[in-house]
Amino acid sequence: MIIKSKKGAFFLSKKCKNRILETFLSPEQAAQMTHRSQSTARRWLKNEEIDPANLELIMLKTFGVVPFATWKDWEIRPEGLLTPEGDFIDINRLSWLGLYMSVYNDLQEQNRTLLEKIKELKARKDKRRTFFVEPTP
């Protein structure tokens, strides 16, 4: 949440699970973070509302808040990712995560095709076993 302060700066506040993060942000810093002009940032401070895209960008760059609902309570840090449970995933583990996910997806696809083949073979086997037997009188 951004609150306009009387000091000529934005007051940023973010409530996490076990702590509250607070900081002041000058109009120059806000302009640099959002790639807007300093006069636009000063207008935001005086009377205009900050559009949601710029607000999310400021919160992302200041506190590492990810703006997507599926990533709620996750935080991006320069060294890695902080999970909602408080676990830290460092950059090295994140770089391997892409490889793990691609291997996992490939294995899942292979498992699906093998399962379909097994079902097809079972159906063929059941067809061969069913034959007509004449009842004996």
Secondary structure, 3 states (H helix, E strand, C coil): CEEECCCCCEEEEEECCCCEEEEEECHHHHHHHHCCCHHHHHHHHHCCCCCHHHHHHHHHHHHCECCCHHHCCCEEECCEEECCCCCEEEHHHHHHHHHHHHHHHHHHHHHHHHHHHHHHHHHHHHHHHCCCCCCCC
